[in-house]
Amino acid sequence: MASTSTQLSLSPSLKQPIHLSSLQNPNFLHPHSLFSHPTNHFPKISSLSTPLRSPICANSSQLMDPFSAKTQPGTPTTVNVDLGDRSYPIYIGSGLLNKPELLQRHVHGKKVLIVTNTTVAPLYLDKVVEALTSGNPNVSVESVILPDGEQYKDMDTLMKVFDKAIESRLDRRCTFVALGGGVIGDMCGFAAAAFLRGVNFIQIPTTVMAQVDSSVGGKTGINHPLGKNLIGAFYQPQCVLIDTDTLNTLPERELASGFAEVIKYGLIRDAEFFEWQEKNMQALMARDPNALAYAIKRSCENKAEVVSLDEREGGIRATLNLGHTFGHAIETSVGYGKWLHGEAVAAGTVMAVDMSYRLGWIDDSIVKRVNDILKQAKLPIVPPEIVTVDMFKSVMAVDKKVADGLLRLILLKGSLGSCVFTGDYDRKALDDTLHAFCKS
Amino acid sequence: MASTSTQLSLSPSLKQPIHLSSLQNPNFLHPHSLFSHPTNHFPKISSLSTPLRSPICANSSQLMDPFSAKTQPGTPTTVNVDLGDRSYPIYIGSGLLNKPELLQRHVHGKKVLIVTNTTVAPLYLDKVVEALTSGNPNVSVESVILPDGEQYKDMDTLMKVFDKAIESRLDRRCTFVALGGGVIGDMCGFAAAAFLRGVNFIQIPTTVMAQVDSSVGGKTGINHPLGKNLIGAFYQPQCVLIDTDTLNTLPERELASGFAEVIKYGLIRDAEFFEWQEKNMQALMARDPNALAYAIKRSCENKAEVVSLDEREGGIRATLNLGHTFGHAIETSVGYGKWLHGEAVAAGTVMAVDMSYRLGWIDDSIVKRVNDILKQAKLPIVPPEIVTVDMFKSVMAVDKKVADGLLRLILLKGSLGSCVFTGDYDRKALDDTLHAFCKS
């Protein structure tokens, strides 16, 4: 990948080989993209001028040997999400489900509804019930066990949560607990937002995906047959409790799926974290507890900062969706649940990076590093063959980041760890990326 | 009704005749109700110590001859709902739908979705489309026409709004417009709250019920088979536009239904307004434009004040539900749509007033005046015969005002225009009221 004339082998399905020399020709760019008026350019974290509550100041020695994440079992590391009167803590650590007081201090009222699924319930439901009720006889706990999978993140399944809540006579002073992955967290959170116009809830994420991303920040919702997460609410939990021991039972494919989001944080705003990942991906894949704890903590710190700056996604928060617009199109096109969210995001990230490169906004070394780290994580770097250009375009047209008909995308720009959220890009680059990655 | 030994004929279905003498015996009261610790006692409006933005200072001459509500066609009276950055105006007047600039200044984005029903669409849809697009060619307007009736305020019907919004490729910078009565406003508002996690919306209420109550204050939602409004959101509109001309096409039963809420404002906090209603109910029933405009304006002022003080119903806002807990039980028990909301609230108000009287909290003159004014408005003063005590208890157990298992009610206490929101009352009084009004 040293020579600019080297053919870039991004994907086996690449129809139009890209010659770097042509991409680096400024004439390739639409003039508008050089004067990016409606573009939000977000600096990487080290140059953020806003004072941050939980500054990330890891140096490379910390990065290589993340002692800072080592904790005694049951002693959490805490990351705060700073949102004024909606602020809340994220507790991260081993054995936290054995610490009832941690959970109980965030329970409101005397009734709790645990929302979980058929996979997680046999593993952790009893443990969570025990944590909620131990030494706390006044609390009654109900649970609703949903089918497992993104294909069930729909209105029919959501109604089962409302049915259970109403049958259990839950009132406004109750607490919903989401026990599971991202689908459970999103559905339980939206149910909590809408039940009696809003009740308290707690997130207990049990997948990497949920621990590093979806449980933090208050985005809740369900899918519509025509698109992902089109119905939902911004609604913050009382706390997020991450017991890293729950990852011991996570299937490998789910584990890798979560790393797609970990990699995202590095790419959009935290180059040092990306470098740490490049060196520690094997340890992460081998479930090294310290490596996992560090990756989760640092991911939560990144997410908490972004959410604190922009809770309702007016600007910088959108950057957390790197690769997601392409990824959502993949998930919607192949049918929910066939590809895991992180798998679709991984392929989508490669596509966003490819497009950034076609626009001349990043150099080829970043393209290569993204492909390499995703391969290390055993994640796909191309979309499934059945997804066509038209399918991409059709789903992307209803993406939440469309504004007045203009699709805005998160694209990398500049050195590693910098990105933009913009609708001001050459449409040809998007077309070229789609055609390069699709067979038809 | 002068003598304390007179039998009170509240209802033809009264099984246990109430002798006022026994009710006025303080031994009838549970001791707790005399020392109301968890009771919120809300003074009538004239003694509110909080500075109010739109003070109601009508004197009796204004009340009898409401010139203040007379406006030139197309010139609105404005009532502001003061909620910080979520504040918005309520425009009230004749011919306002002929003033495109009023509506257009609150439209965000280039796409509008009008949510209306099969009854209202033939009457006003074209007019609203014209108001939105006149001199404004950049705006495209879609509409979704739902079946009419409380029985359609459900998840299946709500999904039709999402379907239409997604098919129409609406993005976050769009505006939903609710054109219709309370059901349409509640559903459109909740759809706006949840679509893409929140888009702008405008209320154009076309019934008295919606104009004086449901369109103002941001309560949105749908019913569940087991209870009313159990799923929803607090979500404020950009503005409420009340064209009083739309009442010209309102069926009489709907007209009367709305007056149940007008009467409510008088009872809970505005004795002068209640006195005005007693003198002007015939004019209201005859649709005298000035009387209607005054009743709507004064109702909106009352509602706006209460909502400004307590947006999310932590306390005083709950008082707006006088009669509603009983009323919701009626609606749920007989099946949504069979009784109009205001009809159920009217009977529910009589029951709440009866219970207040049994507790010794109000004197018999108020009981009589409530019965009299509801009769003048041709509203029911007893629940339907098929509703049993057990049906009441079953539905009331899942009321949103239950907290930790305790049902809190809005009850009148003291002179006309004063009420309390409390769970601290003698359970026997509630039982006695239910048995007095139910055949079984």
Interface residues (C-beta under 8 A of the other chain):
Chain A: G109 K110 M155 M159 F162 D163 I166 E167 R169 D171 R172 R173 F190 A193 A194 F195 L196 R197 G198 K219 G221 H224 L226 G227 N229 L230 I231 G232 A233 F234 R312 A397 V398 K400 K401 V402 A403 D404 G405
Chain B: G109 K110 K111 M155 M159 F162 D163 I166 E167 R169 D171 R172 R173 F190 A193 A194 F195 L196 R197 G198 K219 G221 H224 L226 G227 N229 L230 I231 G232 A233 F234 R312 A397 V398 K400 V402 A403 D404 G405
